[in-house]
Amino acid sequence: MKPNLAKKWVDNLGSLLYRDERANKGIRVRHTSISDFLVNEYQVNLGDANGQLGIASLEKVVKQPLEDSWLPNIAVQDLPP
């Protein structure tokens, strides 16, 4: 997914979602009932989703290893915002 598309969705769903400035603009739900609804309505298996996210993260690291794992995101070149 392109970052601009995710930003547009979050902006359009501002009553349900927001970008958390304290967590590097991570997308958050405004109330747990929203998360519960999305997980139940779309039958999301959180274990599988977390596993897929972990695998995608590891694949990214393998393809583009960092010189130092302690670097903040802002210090990594070509990292999308």
PDB file of N, CA, C and O in Angstrom:
ATOM      1  N   MET A   1       0.842  -1.164   0.000  1.00  0.00           N
ATOM      2  CA  MET A   1       0.000   0.000   0.000  1.00  0.00           C
ATOM      3  C   MET A   1       0.895   1.237   0.000  1.00  0.00           C
ATOM      4  O   MET A   1       1.901   1.288   0.707  1.00  0.00           O
ATOM      5  N   LYS A   2       0.524   2.209  -0.783  1.00  0.00           N
ATOM      6  CA  LYS A   2       1.286   3.446  -0.844  1.00  0.00           C
ATOM      7  C   LYS A   2       0.991   4.294   0.395  1.00  0.00           C
ATOM      8  O   LYS A   2      -0.155   4.372   0.839  1.00  0.00           O
ATOM      9  N   PRO A   3       2.033   4.933   0.953  1.00  0.00           N
ATOM     10  CA  PRO A   3       1.826   5.751   2.166  1.00  0.00           C
ATOM     11  C   PRO A   3       0.759   6.826   2.002  1.00  0.00           C
ATOM     12  O   PRO A   3       0.009   7.095   2.940  1.00  0.00           O
ATOM     13  N   ASN A   4       0.677   7.442   0.829  1.00  0.00           N
ATOM     14  CA  ASN A   4      -0.327   8.494   0.624  1.00  0.00           C
ATOM     15  C   ASN A   4      -1.746   7.948   0.691  1.00  0.00           C
ATOM     16  O   ASN A   4      -2.657   8.635   1.154  1.00  0.00           O
ATOM     17  N   LEU A   5      -1.938   6.705   0.226  1.00  0.00           N
ATOM     18  CA  LEU A   5      -3.257   6.094   0.283  1.00  0.00           C
ATOM     19  C   LEU A   5      -3.658   5.828   1.732  1.00  0.00           C
ATOM     20  O   LEU A   5      -4.793   6.099   2.122  1.00  0.00           O
ATOM     21  N   ALA A   6      -2.736   5.302   2.522  1.00  0.00           N
ATOM     22  CA  ALA A   6      -3.021   5.060   3.941  1.00  0.00           C
ATOM     23  C   ALA A   6      -3.341   6.370   4.648  1.00  0.00           C
ATOM     24  O   ALA A   6      -4.272   6.421   5.451  1.00  0.00           O
ATOM     25  N   LYS A   7      -2.585   7.432   4.366  1.00  0.00           N
ATOM     26  CA  LYS A   7      -2.827   8.742   4.976  1.00  0.00           C
ATOM     27  C   LYS A   7      -4.221   9.241   4.613  1.00  0.00           C
ATOM     28  O   LYS A   7      -4.942   9.758   5.466  1.00  0.00           O
ATOM     29  N   LYS A   8      -4.598   9.085   3.345  1.00  0.00           N
ATOM     30  CA  LYS A   8      -5.922   9.536   2.897  1.00  0.00           C
ATOM     31  C   LYS A   8      -7.026   8.768   3.625  1.00  0.00           C
ATOM     32  O   LYS A   8      -8.016   9.359   4.055  1.00  0.00           O
ATOM     33  N   TRP A   9      -6.852   7.445   3.763  1.00  0.00           N
ATOM     34  CA  TRP A   9      -7.856   6.647   4.458  1.00  0.00           C
ATOM     35  C   TRP A   9      -7.999   7.082   5.914  1.00  0.00           C
ATOM     36  O   TRP A   9      -9.112   7.237   6.418  1.00  0.00           O
ATOM     37  N   VAL A  10      -6.875   7.276   6.578  1.00  0.00           N
ATOM     38  CA  VAL A  10      -6.921   7.680   7.987  1.00  0.00           C
ATOM     39  C   VAL A  10      -7.574   9.057   8.105  1.00  0.00           C
ATOM     40  O   VAL A  10      -8.389   9.283   9.000  1.00  0.00           O
ATOM     41  N   ASP A  11      -7.223   9.970   7.214  1.00  0.00           N
ATOM     42  CA  ASP A  11      -7.834  11.298   7.239  1.00  0.00           C
ATOM     43  C   ASP A  11      -9.340  11.219   7.009  1.00  0.00           C
ATOM     44  O   ASP A  11     -10.111  11.896   7.689  1.00  0.00           O
ATOM     45  N   ASN A  12      -9.757  10.395   6.053  1.00  0.00           N
ATOM     46  CA  ASN A  12     -11.185  10.265   5.746  1.00  0.00           C
ATOM     47  C   ASN A  12     -11.958   9.540   6.848  1.00  0.00           C
ATOM     48  O   ASN A  12     -13.163   9.743   6.999  1.00  0.00           O
ATOM     49  N   LEU A  13     -11.277   8.709   7.606  1.00  0.00           N
ATOM     50  CA  LEU A  13     -11.907   7.968   8.704  1.00  0.00           C
ATOM     51  C   LEU A  13     -11.492   8.552  10.057  1.00  0.00           C
ATOM     52  O   LEU A  13     -11.345   7.823  11.039  1.00  0.00           O
ATOM     53  N   GLY A  14     -11.306   9.866  10.097  1.00  0.00           N
ATOM     54  CA  GLY A  14     -10.809  10.551  11.288  1.00  0.00           C
ATOM     55  C   GLY A  14     -11.642  10.336  12.538  1.00  0.00           C
ATOM     56  O   GLY A  14     -11.120  10.447  13.647  1.00  0.00           O
ATOM     57  N   SER A  15     -12.929  10.030  12.386  1.00  0.00           N
ATOM     58  CA  SER A  15     -13.750   9.784  13.572  1.00  0.00           C
ATOM     59  C   SER A  15     -13.473   8.401  14.164  1.00  0.00           C
ATOM     60  O   SER A  15     -13.832   8.132  15.310  1.00  0.00           O
ATOM     61  N   LEU A  16     -12.835   7.526  13.385  1.00  0.00           N
ATOM     62  CA  LEU A  16     -12.531   6.170  13.848  1.00  0.00           C
ATOM     63  C   LEU A  16     -11.043   5.939  14.098  1.00  0.00           C
ATOM     64  O   LEU A  16     -10.664   5.205  15.010  1.00  0.00           O
ATOM     65  N   LEU A  17     -10.198   6.580  13.271  1.00  0.00           N
ATOM     66  CA  LEU A  17      -8.757   6.337  13.310  1.00  0.00           C
ATOM     67  C   LEU A  17      -7.994   7.647  13.494  1.00  0.00           C
ATOM     68  O   LEU A  17      -8.525   8.726  13.229  1.00  0.00           O
ATOM     69  N   TYR A  18      -6.752   7.545  13.946  1.00  0.00           N
ATOM     70  CA  TYR A  18      -5.879   8.722  14.026  1.00  0.00           C
ATOM     71  C   TYR A  18      -4.430   8.274  13.930  1.00  0.00           C
ATOM     72  O   TYR A  18      -4.105   7.109  14.162  1.00  0.00           O
ATOM     73  N   ARG A  19      -3.567   9.219  13.586  1.00  0.00           N
ATOM     74  CA  ARG A  19      -2.132   8.952  13.552  1.00  0.00           C
ATOM     75  C   ARG A  19      -1.541   9.424  14.869  1.00  0.00           C
ATOM     76  O   ARG A  19      -1.665  10.593  15.234  1.00  0.00           O
ATOM     77  N   ASP A  20      -0.903   8.514  15.570  1.00  0.00           N
ATOM     78  CA  ASP A  20      -0.336   8.787  16.885  1.00  0.00           C
ATOM     79  C   ASP A  20       1.037   9.442  16.726  1.00  0.00           C
ATOM     80  O   ASP A  20       1.999   8.778  16.339  1.00  0.00           O
ATOM     81  N   GLU A  21       1.131  10.722  17.019  1.00  0.00           N
ATOM     82  CA  GLU A  21       2.386  11.473  16.871  1.00  0.00           C
ATOM     83  C   GLU A  21       3.480  10.928  17.796  1.00  0.00           C
ATOM     84  O   GLU A  21       4.663  11.010  17.469  1.00  0.00           O
ATOM     85  N   ARG A  22       3.092  10.376  18.941  1.00  0.00           N
ATOM     86  CA  ARG A  22       4.076   9.848  19.898  1.00  0.00           C
ATOM     87  C   ARG A  22       4.637   8.507  19.464  1.00  0.00           C
ATOM     88  O   ARG A  22       5.659   8.065  19.990  1.00  0.00           O
ATOM     89  N   ALA A  23       3.982   7.850  18.511  1.00  0.00           N
ATOM     90  CA  ALA A  23       4.419   6.529  18.055  1.00  0.00           C
ATOM     91  C   ALA A  23       4.769   6.574  16.568  1.00  0.00           C
ATOM     92  O   ALA A  23       4.359   5.707  15.796  1.00  0.00           O
ATOM     93  N   ASN A  24       5.529   7.592  16.180  1.00  0.00           N
ATOM     94  CA  ASN A  24       5.982   7.724  14.793  1.00  0.00           C
ATOM     95  C   ASN A  24       4.824   7.701  13.804  1.00  0.00           C
ATOM     96  O   ASN A  24       4.920   7.114  12.727  1.00  0.00           O
ATOM     97  N   LYS A  25       3.735   8.346  14.188  1.00  0.00           N
ATOM     98  CA  LYS A  25       2.530   8.470  13.361  1.00  0.00           C
ATOM     99  C   LYS A  25       1.885   7.126  13.039  1.00  0.00           C
ATOM    100  O   LYS A  25       1.290   6.954  11.975  1.00  0.00           O
ATOM    101  N   GLY A  26       2.006   6.173  13.965  1.00  0.00           N
ATOM    102  CA  GLY A  26       1.343   4.882  13.788  1.00  0.00           C
ATOM    103  C   GLY A  26      -0.161   5.066  13.785  1.00  0.00           C
ATOM    104  O   GLY A  26      -0.678   5.950  14.467  1.00  0.00           O
ATOM    105  N   ILE A  27      -0.862   4.251  13.036  1.00  0.00           N
ATOM    106  CA  ILE A  27      -2.322   4.355  12.939  1.00  0.00           C
ATOM    107  C   ILE A  27      -2.944   3.664  14.140  1.00  0.00           C
ATOM    108  O   ILE A  27      -2.621   2.517  14.449  1.00  0.00           O
ATOM    109  N   ARG A  28      -3.828   4.365  14.803  1.00  0.00           N
ATOM    110  CA  ARG A  28      -4.510   3.850  16.001  1.00  0.00           C
ATOM    111  C   ARG A  28      -6.020   3.996  15.844  1.00  0.00           C
ATOM    112  O   ARG A  28      -6.501   4.850  15.099  1.00  0.00           O
ATOM    113  N   VAL A  29      -6.755   3.153  16.555  1.00  0.00           N
ATOM    114  CA  VAL A  29      -8.214   3.293  16.604  1.00  0.00           C
ATOM    115  C   VAL A  29      -8.579   4.156  17.798  1.00  0.00           C
ATOM    116  O   VAL A  29      -7.881   4.151  18.812  1.00  0.00           O
ATOM    117  N   ARG A  30      -9.655   4.886  17.680  1.00  0.00           N
ATOM    118  CA  ARG A  30     -10.063   5.793  18.754  1.00  0.00           C
ATOM    119  C   ARG A  30     -10.711   5.061  19.926  1.00  0.00           C
ATOM    120  O   ARG A  30     -10.732   5.582  21.041  1.00  0.00           O
ATOM    121  N   HIS A  31     -11.239   3.857  19.689  1.00  0.00           N
ATOM    122  CA  HIS A  31     -11.874   3.088  20.759  1.00  0.00           C
ATOM    123  C   HIS A  31     -11.736   1.606  20.439  1.00  0.00           C
ATOM    124  O   HIS A  31     -11.789   1.219  19.272  1.00  0.00           O
ATOM    125  N   THR A  32     -11.561   0.779  21.455  1.00  0.00           N
ATOM    126  CA  THR A  32     -11.356  -0.660  21.222  1.00  0.00           C
ATOM    127  C   THR A  32     -12.532  -1.314  20.504  1.00  0.00           C
ATOM    128  O   THR A  32     -12.347  -2.328  19.832  1.00  0.00           O
ATOM    129  N   SER A  33     -13.728  -0.762  20.630  1.00  0.00           N
ATOM    130  CA  SER A  33     -14.876  -1.359  19.950  1.00  0.00           C
ATOM    131  C   SER A  33     -14.717  -1.304  18.435  1.00  0.00           C
ATOM    132  O   SER A  33     -15.248  -2.159  17.727  1.00  0.00           O
ATOM    133  N   ILE A  34     -13.993  -0.310  17.934  1.00  0.00           N
ATOM    134  CA  ILE A  34     -13.746  -0.205  16.495  1.00  0.00           C
ATOM    135  C   ILE A  34     -12.851  -1.357  16.049  1.00  0.00           C
ATOM    136  O   ILE A  34     -13.120  -2.006  15.038  1.00  0.00           O
ATOM    137  N   SER A  35     -11.799  -1.602  16.799  1.00  0.00           N
ATOM    138  CA  SER A  35     -10.908  -2.715  16.493  1.00  0.00           C
ATOM    139  C   SER A  35     -11.662  -4.038  16.559  1.00  0.00           C
ATOM    140  O   SER A  35     -11.521  -4.882  15.674  1.00  0.00           O
ATOM    141  N   ASP A  36     -12.459  -4.217  17.602  1.00  0.00           N
ATOM    142  CA  ASP A  36     -13.247  -5.443  17.743  1.00  0.00           C
ATOM    143  C   ASP A  36     -14.171  -5.638  16.550  1.00  0.00           C
ATOM    144  O   ASP A  36     -14.287  -6.748  16.029  1.00  0.00           O
ATOM    145  N   PHE A  37     -14.830  -4.569  16.113  1.00  0.00           N
ATOM    146  CA  PHE A  37     -15.734  -4.643  14.971  1.00  0.00           C
ATOM    147  C   PHE A  37     -14.985  -5.062  13.712  1.00  0.00           C
ATOM    148  O   PHE A  37     -15.421  -5.969  13.004  1.00  0.00           O
ATOM    149  N   LEU A  38     -13.855  -4.404  13.427  1.00  0.00           N
ATOM    150  CA  LEU A  38     -13.099  -4.710  12.215  1.00  0.00           C
ATOM    151  C   LEU A  38     -12.586  -6.148  12.223  1.00  0.00           C
ATOM    152  O   LEU A  38     -12.656  -6.841  11.208  1.00  0.00           O
ATOM    153  N   VAL A  39     -12.069  -6.596  13.369  1.00  0.00           N
ATOM    154  CA  VAL A  39     -11.560  -7.961  13.471  1.00  0.00           C
ATOM    155  C   VAL A  39     -12.688  -8.973  13.287  1.00  0.00           C
ATOM    156  O   VAL A  39     -12.518  -9.966  12.581  1.00  0.00           O
ATOM    157  N   ASN A  40     -13.829  -8.732  13.913  1.00  0.00           N
ATOM    158  CA  ASN A  40     -14.939  -9.680  13.823  1.00  0.00           C
ATOM    159  C   ASN A  40     -15.647  -9.619  12.477  1.00  0.00           C
ATOM    160  O   ASN A  40     -15.968 -10.659  11.901  1.00  0.00           O
ATOM    161  N   GLU A  41     -15.894  -8.420  11.971  1.00  0.00           N
ATOM    162  CA  GLU A  41     -16.625  -8.255  10.706  1.00  0.00           C
ATOM    163  C   GLU A  41     -15.848  -8.836   9.525  1.00  0.00           C
ATOM    164  O   GLU A  41     -16.431  -9.465   8.642  1.00  0.00           O
ATOM    165  N   TYR A  42     -14.548  -8.626   9.516  1.00  0.00           N
ATOM    166  CA  TYR A  42     -13.727  -9.091   8.400  1.00  0.00           C
ATOM    167  C   TYR A  42     -12.968 -10.376   8.734  1.00  0.00           C
ATOM    168  O   TYR A  42     -12.102 -10.810   7.975  1.00  0.00           O
ATOM    169  N   GLN A  43     -13.300 -10.970   9.864  1.00  0.00           N
ATOM    170  CA  GLN A  43     -12.746 -12.243  10.306  1.00  0.00           C
ATOM    171  C   GLN A  43     -11.218 -12.267  10.211  1.00  0.00           C
ATOM    172  O   GLN A  43     -10.628 -13.176   9.627  1.00  0.00           O
ATOM    173  N   VAL A  44     -10.601 -11.249  10.797  1.00  0.00           N
ATOM    174  CA  VAL A  44      -9.151 -11.126  10.813  1.00  0.00           C
ATOM    175  C   VAL A  44      -8.588 -12.008  11.916  1.00  0.00           C
ATOM    176  O   VAL A  44      -9.008 -11.918  13.070  1.00  0.00           O
ATOM    177  N   ASN A  45      -7.649 -12.850  11.560  1.00  0.00           N
ATOM    178  CA  ASN A  45      -6.950 -13.666  12.540  1.00  0.00           C
ATOM    179  C   ASN A  45      -5.733 -12.859  12.976  1.00  0.00           C
ATOM    180  O   ASN A  45      -4.773 -12.735  12.216  1.00  0.00           O
ATOM    181  N   LEU A  46      -5.760 -12.316  14.176  1.00  0.00           N
ATOM    182  CA  LEU A  46      -4.688 -11.440  14.633  1.00  0.00           C
ATOM    183  C   LEU A  46      -3.342 -12.157  14.703  1.00  0.00           C
ATOM    184  O   LEU A  46      -2.306 -11.545  14.442  1.00  0.00           O
ATOM    185  N   GLY A  47      -3.339 -13.414  15.044  1.00  0.00           N
ATOM    186  CA  GLY A  47      -2.093 -14.181  15.077  1.00  0.00           C
ATOM    187  C   GLY A  47      -1.464 -14.258  13.692  1.00  0.00           C
ATOM    188  O   GLY A  47      -0.263 -14.035  13.537  1.00  0.00           O
ATOM    189  N   ASP A  48      -2.281 -14.576  12.681  1.00  0.00           N
ATOM    190  CA  ASP A  48      -1.780 -14.627  11.305  1.00  0.00           C
ATOM    191  C   ASP A  48      -1.318 -13.256  10.830  1.00  0.00           C
ATOM    192  O   ASP A  48      -0.268 -13.131  10.200  1.00  0.00           O
ATOM    193  N   ALA A  49      -2.114 -12.218  11.137  1.00  0.00           N
ATOM    194  CA  ALA A  49      -1.764 -10.861  10.709  1.00  0.00           C
ATOM    195  C   ALA A  49      -0.444 -10.418  11.333  1.00  0.00           C
ATOM    196  O   ALA A  49       0.392  -9.818  10.657  1.00  0.00           O
ATOM    197  N   ASN A  50      -0.254 -10.709  12.605  1.00  0.00           N
ATOM    198  CA  ASN A  50       1.005 -10.357  13.263  1.00  0.00           C
ATOM    199  C   ASN A  50       2.172 -11.150  12.675  1.00  0.00           C
ATOM    200  O   ASN A  50       3.271 -10.619  12.516  1.00  0.00           O
ATOM    201  N   GLY A  51       1.933 -12.405  12.357  1.00  0.00           N
ATOM    202  CA  GLY A  51       2.966 -13.225  11.731  1.00  0.00           C
ATOM    203  C   GLY A  51       3.361 -12.684  10.360  1.00  0.00           C
ATOM    204  O   GLY A  51       4.546 -12.626  10.030  1.00  0.00           O
ATOM    205  N   GLN A  52       2.375 -12.290   9.565  1.00  0.00           N
ATOM    206  CA  GLN A  52       2.651 -11.724   8.243  1.00  0.00           C
ATOM    207  C   GLN A  52       3.431 -10.424   8.360  1.00  0.00           C
ATOM    208  O   GLN A  52       4.346 -10.170   7.576  1.00  0.00           O
ATOM    209  N   LEU A  53       3.073  -9.607   9.331  1.00  0.00           N
ATOM    210  CA  LEU A  53       3.790  -8.351   9.555  1.00  0.00           C
ATOM    211  C   LEU A  53       5.239  -8.620   9.958  1.00  0.00           C
ATOM    212  O   LEU A  53       6.157  -7.950   9.485  1.00  0.00           O
ATOM    213  N   GLY A  54       5.434  -9.598  10.830  1.00  0.00           N
ATOM    214  CA  GLY A  54       6.785  -9.955  11.246  1.00  0.00           C
ATOM    215  C   GLY A  54       7.629 -10.465  10.092  1.00  0.00           C
ATOM    216  O   GLY A  54       8.794 -10.090   9.958  1.00  0.00           O
ATOM    217  N   ILE A  55       7.048 -11.320   9.256  1.00  0.00           N
ATOM    218  CA  ILE A  55       7.767 -11.857   8.098  1.00  0.00           C
ATOM    219  C   ILE A  55       8.120 -10.741   7.122  1.00  0.00           C
ATOM    220  O   ILE A  55       9.241 -10.696   6.615  1.00  0.00           O
ATOM    221  N   ALA A  56       7.175  -9.839   6.855  1.00  0.00           N
ATOM    222  CA  ALA A  56       7.443  -8.721   5.948  1.00  0.00           C
ATOM    223  C   ALA A  56       8.551  -7.833   6.497  1.00  0.00           C
ATOM    224  O   ALA A  56       9.388  -7.345   5.737  1.00  0.00           O
ATOM    225  N   SER A  57       8.565  -7.622   7.800  1.00  0.00           N
ATOM    226  CA  SER A  57       9.617  -6.805   8.418  1.00  0.00           C
ATOM    227  C   SER A  57      10.978  -7.471   8.268  1.00  0.00           C
ATOM    228  O   SER A  57      11.961  -6.809   7.933  1.00  0.00           O
ATOM    229  N   LEU A  58      11.040  -8.783   8.515  1.00  0.00           N
ATOM    230  CA  LEU A  58      12.303  -9.504   8.381  1.00  0.00           C
ATOM    231  C   LEU A  58      12.789  -9.525   6.934  1.00  0.00           C
ATOM    232  O   LEU A  58      13.987  -9.398   6.680  1.00  0.00           O
ATOM    233  N   GLU A  59      11.867  -9.684   5.986  1.00  0.00           N
ATOM    234  CA  GLU A  59      12.252  -9.663   4.574  1.00  0.00           C
ATOM    235  C   GLU A  59      12.856  -8.311   4.200  1.00  0.00           C
ATOM    236  O   GLU A  59      13.828  -8.252   3.447  1.00  0.00           O
ATOM    237  N   LYS A  60      12.293  -7.244   4.715  1.00  0.00           N
ATOM    238  CA  LYS A  60      12.808  -5.901   4.448  1.00  0.00           C
ATOM    239  C   LYS A  60      14.223  -5.750   5.003  1.00  0.00           C
ATOM    240  O   LYS A  60      15.099  -5.191   4.344  1.00  0.00           O
ATOM    241  N   VAL A  61      14.437  -6.249   6.211  1.00  0.00           N
ATOM    242  CA  VAL A  61      15.751  -6.145   6.841  1.00  0.00           C
ATOM    243  C   VAL A  61      16.784  -6.968   6.070  1.00  0.00           C
ATOM    244  O   VAL A  61      17.925  -6.536   5.910  1.00  0.00           O
ATOM    245  N   VAL A  62      16.392  -8.147   5.592  1.00  0.00           N
ATOM    246  CA  VAL A  62      17.315  -8.999   4.853  1.00  0.00           C
ATOM    247  C   VAL A  62      17.692  -8.348   3.520  1.00  0.00           C
ATOM    248  O   VAL A  62      18.851  -8.403   3.106  1.00  0.00           O
ATOM    249  N   LYS A  63      16.718  -7.735   2.852  1.00  0.00           N
ATOM    250  CA  LYS A  63      16.976  -7.102   1.555  1.00  0.00           C
ATOM    251  C   LYS A  63      17.785  -5.817   1.695  1.00  0.00           C
ATOM    252  O   LYS A  63      18.574  -5.480   0.812  1.00  0.00           O
ATOM    253  N   GLN A  64      17.595  -5.109   2.783  1.00  0.00           N
ATOM    254  CA  GLN A  64      18.270  -3.826   2.973  1.00  0.00           C
ATOM    255  C   GLN A  64      18.763  -3.742   4.415  1.00  0.00           C
ATOM    256  O   GLN A  64      18.187  -3.020   5.229  1.00  0.00           O
ATOM    257  N   PRO A  65      19.832  -4.482   4.733  1.00  0.00           N
ATOM    258  CA  PRO A  65      20.310  -4.480   6.119  1.00  0.00           C
ATOM    259  C   PRO A  65      20.810  -3.096   6.551  1.00  0.00           C
ATOM    260  O   PRO A  65      21.388  -2.349   5.762  1.00  0.00           O
ATOM    261  N   LEU A  66      20.576  -2.789   7.794  1.00  0.00           N
ATOM    262  CA  LEU A  66      21.017  -1.518   8.353  1.00  0.00           C
ATOM    263  C   LEU A  66      22.407  -1.685   8.955  1.00  0.00           C
ATOM    264  O   LEU A  66      22.757  -2.741   9.481  1.00  0.00           O
ATOM    265  N   GLU A  67      23.172  -0.632   8.863  1.00  0.00           N
ATOM    266  CA  GLU A  67      24.503  -0.668   9.453  1.00  0.00           C
ATOM    267  C   GLU A  67      24.424  -0.720  10.975  1.00  0.00           C
ATOM    268  O   GLU A  67      25.279  -1.314  11.632  1.00  0.00           O
ATOM    269  N   ASP A  68      23.407  -0.103  11.514  1.00  0.00           N
ATOM    270  CA  ASP A  68      23.259  -0.014  12.963  1.00  0.00           C
ATOM    271  C   ASP A  68      21.777  -0.101  13.301  1.00  0.00           C
ATOM    272  O   ASP A  68      20.991   0.736  12.856  1.00  0.00           O
ATOM    273  N   SER A  69      21.387  -1.098  14.079  1.00  0.00           N
ATOM    274  CA  SER A  69      19.970  -1.281  14.400  1.00  0.00           C
ATOM    275  C   SER A  69      19.440  -0.233  15.364  1.00  0.00           C
ATOM    276  O   SER A  69      18.239  -0.186  15.629  1.00  0.00           O
ATOM    277  N   TRP A  70      20.318   0.605  15.890  1.00  0.00           N
ATOM    278  CA  TRP A  70      19.884   1.641  16.835  1.00  0.00           C
ATOM    279  C   TRP A  70      19.582   2.963  16.157  1.00  0.00           C
ATOM    280  O   TRP A  70      19.241   3.940  16.824  1.00  0.00           O
ATOM    281  N   LEU A  71      19.705   3.005  14.831  1.00  0.00           N
ATOM    282  CA  LEU A  71      19.418   4.244  14.128  1.00  0.00           C
ATOM    283  C   LEU A  71      17.931   4.571  14.202  1.00  0.00           C
ATOM    284  O   LEU A  71      17.096   3.675  14.074  1.00  0.00           O
ATOM    285  N   PRO A  72      17.591   5.836  14.405  1.00  0.00           N
ATOM    286  CA  PRO A  72      16.175   6.207  14.320  1.00  0.00           C
ATOM    287  C   PRO A  72      15.728   6.190  12.859  1.00  0.00           C
ATOM    288  O   PRO A  72      16.556   6.334  11.960  1.00  0.00           O
ATOM    289  N   ASN A  73      14.444   6.018  12.617  1.00  0.00           N
ATOM    290  CA  ASN A  73      13.923   5.958  11.250  1.00  0.00           C
ATOM    291  C   ASN A  73      14.369   7.148  10.418  1.00  0.00           C
ATOM    292  O   ASN A  73      14.680   6.995   9.237  1.00  0.00           O
ATOM    293  N   ILE A  74      14.404   8.324  11.015  1.00  0.00           N
ATOM    294  CA  ILE A  74      14.755   9.528  10.276  1.00  0.00           C
ATOM    295  C   ILE A  74      16.184   9.487   9.729  1.00  0.00           C
ATOM    296  O   ILE A  74      16.506  10.202   8.780  1.00  0.00           O
ATOM    297  N   ALA A  75      17.033   8.660  10.320  1.00  0.00           N
ATOM    298  CA  ALA A  75      18.427   8.573   9.895  1.00  0.00           C
ATOM    299  C   ALA A  75      18.648   7.536   8.790  1.00  0.00           C
ATOM    300  O   ALA A  75      19.763   7.409   8.283  1.00  0.00           O
ATOM    301  N   VAL A  76      17.598   6.791   8.407  1.00  0.00           N
ATOM    302  CA  VAL A  76      17.712   5.753   7.370  1.00  0.00           C
ATOM    303  C   VAL A  76      17.309   6.344   6.027  1.00  0.00           C
ATOM    304  O   VAL A  76      16.191   6.832   5.862  1.00  0.00           O
ATOM    305  N   GLN A  77      18.231   6.296   5.068  1.00  0.00           N
ATOM    306  CA  GLN A  77      17.941   6.836   3.749  1.00  0.00           C
ATOM    307  C   GLN A  77      16.897   5.985   3.042  1.00  0.00           C
ATOM    308  O   GLN A  77      16.839   4.770   3.233  1.00  0.00           O
ATOM    309  N   ASP A  78      16.084   6.626   2.235  1.00  0.00           N
ATOM    310  CA  ASP A  78      15.064   5.973   1.384  1.00  0.00           C
ATOM    311  C   ASP A  78      13.995   5.230   2.187  1.00  0.00           C
ATOM    312  O   ASP A  78      13.328   4.354   1.638  1.00  0.00           O
ATOM    313  N   LEU A  79      13.818   5.543   3.427  1.00  0.00           N
ATOM    314  CA  LEU A  79      12.764   4.941   4.232  1.00  0.00           C
ATOM    315  C   LEU A  79      11.530   5.816   4.105  1.00  0.00           C
ATOM    316  O   LEU A  79      11.588   7.000   4.439  1.00  0.00           O
ATOM    317  N   PRO A  80      10.409   5.271   3.629  1.00  0.00           N
ATOM    318  CA  PRO A  80       9.221   6.111   3.478  1.00  0.00           C
ATOM    319  C   PRO A  80       8.743   6.635   4.836  1.00  0.00           C
ATOM    320  O   PRO A  80       8.919   5.969   5.856  1.00  0.00           O
ATOM    321  N   PRO A  81       8.145   7.815   4.846  1.00  0.00           N
ATOM    322  CA  PRO A  81       7.680   8.400   6.129  1.00  0.00           C
ATOM    323  C   PRO A  81       6.543   7.630   6.745  1.00  0.00           C
ATOM    324  O   PRO A  81       6.053   7.999   7.812  1.00  0.00           O
TER     325      PRO A  81
END
